[in-house]
Amino acid sequence: MNRRVVITGMGILSPIGNSLSEFLKSLQEGNCGLQHIQVLAEIGFGCQLGGIVNINQSPYYSYLEQFLLTDASNVVKYAVVASLEAWENAGLPIPETPENNPDTETGIIIGSAIGTVDIYEQKILPAVHQKSLRRLRSTIVEHSMLSAPSANLAGILGLANWIGFNSSACSTGSEAIAMGYRHIKHGYAKRMIVGGVDIFSPAAWAGFDAMRVTTRNHNHEPQKASRPMSATASGFVPAEGCGILVLEEYETAMNRNAPIYAEIAGAWINSGGQRNGGTMTAPSSEGVVSCIEAALKDANVEKTEVQAISGHLSSTMADVLEIRNWKAALNSNDNNFPFINSLKSMIGHTIGAAGAIETIAAVLELKHQFLHPSLNCEDVHPEIQNLINCEKIVQQTKKNLSLHCIAKSSFGFGDTNTVIILKSI
């Protein structure tokens, strides 16, 4: 089978918007959602910045009490709230009672790179060390297991297809989308809820700080801190968030007159094998180029059809390599290279959620025919200047465009790659 797959619903929690409409407005205005985080300064972090979510501003926040999730990990809370927004955004009803029949044609894949570390940090480990296990509630496992976001959401909605979890570092969110796309494409489901989530936690962010891959140069200038493609980029800014999409088989969506945002024309997942320049923390160019080419082939899209790239671009030394890899994969010159931007300049790096949130941004760009800016790259890295025409870097919002194809890329530790090809419909 080779079914067409479309996006019919989206939901989000992010540093620049805790609903889809708020997120869209911030994208179009080029808002930055980064801030100084005092607790990180008190602990002694080198990077004392981040992007934070305000879940209580979500119109779906009240559902957490209704479904007895107020004590769950924030990973569960964020995923459930964003998923319910996506579900209703797709024109699907949230059951009033758990008495509806199981839906065997709809599944879930919600991934995370860091997972439910907050529950272990705040509840489980203190109880173990203090020998007070009886204080832990009987729901502790269902609120803290890695598949808890998918499992709890499946119970709320009564979904009975593949209910899963994935984790591939910073490519997690995009990978979940690609996996859901394949599941529908090959006829195993008619609908999939997919996406990624990661949360703020000093314990979760400490490792990145120890690696010195996060910036230390702008602790009191948070809006200048995330600088993808810039000569003065000094590391990424960590952030939290959740992005959820409802993917649907095209005919099923049409039959129920569902809203359709865009089509996933193709997607590919691979690894560079940590060889030929690829390492645990750096992508192999061979693997990245192969992934781009395979995604385009899967989508039956010519290289010249790609009009814009939603880059992984995280404000590190890898940005130059990413541009070089895209140029090689598309066999482009200075003038026909697509437009390129990075959402991380506005919200920071949401780790396992990044690919999903950035895909939602790219879908909204297709739907509303604009490109959001990459902030803080007025001093484009000189090596990037030698690779592409700098006018292709979107530094201010571009409106009233005629977009029909955007490529979304994500690359993660472990030399993991995912590329998604989005088309207007």
N, C-alpha and C positions, 0 to 999 in steps of 0.2 A: 504494500500500500504506500501511497505517496500523497497524503492529504495536505491541503493548505492549512496553515496555522495563523490565526490572527489574535490580536490583543483586544480584549473587550472591556477590561476593567483595570484600574490601577489605584493603589493606596500608598500613602507615604507618611513617614515621620522623619524630619530632617532638621538640621540647624537653620534652614531658611524657610521652613514651612511645615506645619503639622497637619496639613490637609492638602489635597491635590490642587485646589484652587489657590491657596496661599503659596504653595510651591511654584506654581506656574507664574504667578505675579512676580515673585522674587527672581525667577529666572529671567523674565523679560526686563526687569529693572536692573539686573546685575548686582543684586545685594550680596554682601558678605555676612556669613553667620558665625564667624569665629570670635572667640572671647578669651580673656585671661581667666584662668581657673585657680582661685586662691589656694585650694587644698593641695594642688600640685606644687605650688611654691612652698607651702608649709612642710611637705614631705621631703622636698629637696630635688624635685625633678629639674633636669636641664631645660626641657620644653614645658612651659607652664601654660600652654594654650590648648584649646580644643573647640570642637563643635558639639553643642549640647542640644538635646531634644526636650521639648516641653510637652510631654504626653497628655497632661491634663488639659491642654488646649485643643486636643483632638475631639471632634464631635462624637467619636465612638468610645471615649474614655469610660463612660458610665457602664458600658457592657462588661467591664472587668469585674465589677461588684456583682452584677447579675450572674456571671458565670463562675463566681467564686475564685477569681484569679488575683485578688489583691495581694496575696502573699507569694505569688509566683515570681520567678526571675524576671527582670526587666526584658530579657530576651523574649520570653513568652508574652509579656504584656505588649511590647512593641509590635510583635508579629501578629498577634490577634487583632489589635486595634487597626493596624494598617491593612490586614487581610479583610476585615469586615468592611472597611471603606472600599476596597477594591471589589469585593463581592457585590455590594449594592451599586457601586459605580458601573458594574457590568449589567445592571438591571435584574439582579437575582435577589430573592428575598432571604432575609435572616429568619430562621424558624423561631416562632414564638415559644414553642415547647419542643422537647427532644423526642417527639412522637412521630416525626416524619420518617418515611421509609429510607433505608440506606441508599445513597446515590452511588452506584457501582461504576458510573462513567466519569466521575470527577475525582481527581487525586490531588496530592499536595507534595511539593518539595520546597522546604524552607531551610536554607543553610546558614551557617555561621562559622567564622574563622576562630573566634575566641570562645564562644559558647556561654554557658550559664555561670561564669566565674563569680558573679555577684552573690549568688546563693551560697557557694562554698566559702567565699571570703567573709560574708556577714553572718552565716547561720551554721553551716555544717562543720567547718573546721573549728570555730570557737566552741561548739558543743562537744566535739571530740576531745579537744585539748583540755576543756574544763570538766570532762567526764560527766556531762549533763545531757546525755542523749535523749532522755525522756522529754526534754523540752522541744524536740523536733516533732513536727506534726506528721500525721500519717500520709499527708499529701506531698511530703518533701520530694519524693522521687519524681512524681508526675509533674512537679513544678521546676525540676532541675535537670532532668535527663536531656541529652542533646537533641533528641527528637521531640521534646516537649512542645515547641511551637506548633509543629505539624499535628501532633497527637491531640493536643487540646482543641485546636481549630477543627479537626476532623470530628470530634465529639459534638462541638457546637453546631456544625452544619450538617452532620450526618453523612460525611463523605467516606466512600468505601472502595476507592481504587488504590493506587500506589500512594501510601502515606509515608514519606521519607524525609531524610536529612542528608545534606552533603557538606563537605568542608574541604576546600582547596585554597586556603590562604586568601589572598586578595582577589582571586578569580572566582570565589565562591558564588557570589550573587549572579554573575553572568552564567556561570556553569549550571546553576539551578534552572535558569531560563532555557539554556540549550538542552538540558536533559528533559525538561517538560515539553519542549518543542518536538524532540525526537519521539517521545512517548505518544504524543497525539499524531504526529506525522505517520507513524507506523501502525496506527489503528488500535493502540492499547487503551486509549481513553479519548473522550470527547472534549474534556475540559481539564485544565490543571491550574492550581494556584501555586505560583512559584516566586522565589525571591530570596533575599538575604537580610540578615540582621546582625548587628553588633552594638555593644553598649559601652558607655563610659564606666571605667573602673580603674583606679590606680594600679591594681594588681594586673589588669589586662594590658595596660599601657606601659608598665615598668620595663618590660623586655625591650620594647622599641627604644625607650630612653637609654637603656644600657647599651644598645647597639649604636647609639648616636646617629640614628637615621631620621630622627625628628629634629626640627629646627630649634636652635637656641638663640637666634639672633633678633627675635621680634617679640619678646615676652610682654612688652608694654605697647606694642603696635600690632595687635592681632590681625587687623585687616590687611596688613602688608606681609603677613607671614608666609602664606601659601603662594608660591611663585613658580608654577610650572612653566617650563621653557625659558626661564629667565637666567641671565648670566649670574645673578645674585641669589639664585635658589640655594637653600642651605639645609634642605630636609623637609619631610612632610609634616603636616599638622594632623594629629589624630582626631577622630570624631566618632560620634555614634549616630545611628539611624537605622531605618528599615524601609525597604522598598519591596512592594508586592505587586505582581501582575496576574491577571486572569487570562490565561491562554485558552483558545477555543478552536475547535475544528471549524473551518470556514462555513461549511454547509449548515452545521448545527447553529452557528451564530446567526446566519441569514434566516434560518427557519423560525427563530424566535425574535427576529427583528432587533437583535442586540446592537448596541453602539460598537463601532469598530474604529479603533485608533490607528492601527497600522498592521501590516503583515510582517511576520518573521519569515523572510524569504529563504534564509539559510543560517546555519550555525555550525561551528566546529570546536572541538575540544582536543588539545593534545599537550605534549610536553617536549621539551628539548632534550630530555634525558640527562641533564646536567653534564653535557659533553660539548666539545667544540665551542668553548666560551661560556656555556651555561653552567651555573652553579646553584647551590641551595638558595642564594639570594639574588642571582642575576639571570636574566633570560638568555637562552641561546638564540642568536639571530636566525639560525637555520630553522629552529622550531617555530619561532614567531612568524617568519615569512611563510612557512609551510601551512601554519594554521590560517593565516589570512587567505592564502590562495585556495585552501580547501573549503573555507566558508563561502567564498565567492563562487566556487564551482557548485557547491551544494545549493546555492541560491540561483544558479544559472544567471549570474550577473557579470557583465564585463567589467574589467578594471576601470575603464573610463566612465562607467555609470555612477561610481561612488562620488557623491558631491560633497560629503562632509564626514569627518571622523570625530567621534566622541572618544578621545584618547584616555588611556589609563593614566597618563602624565601626572606624576605625583609630586613634583618639585624636588626631585633628586637627580643624581648624576645619570640615571637611566633614561631621562627624558630625551637626551640627544640620540641614544641608541634606538629608542622607540621611533623617532622621526626617520632615522636612517632605515630601519626595518620596513616601515610603511612605504617609503620611497622605493625600496627595492622590490617589495611585493607588488606594488602597483605599476612598477616600471615607468614612473612618472618623471617629468623634468620640473624645473622651477615653476613654470607657468601653469601646468595642468595638474599640479598637486591639489587635492581637495582642500576645502576649508577644514580647520582643525581647532578644537577647543577642549578645555578641561574643567569639569565641574568642581574638581578638588580645589581650584583656586577660590571658590566661593564657600564651600562647606567643609574643606579638609578631606582627609582620607578616612572613610567609614569602614575600612578593612573588608570584612566579609559581606557587608551590605553595599559596598561601592558599586559593583557592577550592576546591581539591580536598580539602585537609585539613579545611576547615570543612564541606564537604559530608559527609565521613565522620562528623564530629561530629554533624551534624544527622541523618544516617541512624541512628546509634547512639541518639540521643535518641528517634527514632520507634520503634526496635526495642525499647528498654528503658523507654520511657515516663517520661522525665525531661527536665529542662532544666538544662544546666550554667550556672553563674553568670557574670555579667559582673563582674569584679573592679574595685575602685577607683572605683566611680561612686556612692559614698555622697553626694557633693556634685554631684548631677545639674545639668548646665548649665541656667541659668535659662530660656534659649530653648526647651530641650527640655521643661522643666516646663510651659511655656505651651502646648506642642503636644499632649502626651499625659499620661495618668495615670501617674505615676512607679511605681506598683505593677506596671505592665506591664514594667518593666525588671527582668530576673531577676538579683537581687543575691546570692541564695543558691540552692543547688541545690533544684529542685522535683522531688519524686518522686511516684510512683503516679498519674500523670496519665492522661488519655484522649486522646492525640494521634493525629490521623489525617492532618494536612496541615501541612507546614513549607515555607516559601519561603526559598531561599538566594540571596543577591545578591552580585555582585562588580562593582566599578567600577575602571577603570584609567586611567593616563595615556594621552592620546590621545583622551579622552572615549569610552572603550569600556565597554560594559555587557553583563552576562550575568545572567539570572535563571533559576533552576531550581525547579520545583515538585515536591516529594517527597510521596508518599502511602504510608501503611501498606497492607499487603496480607496 
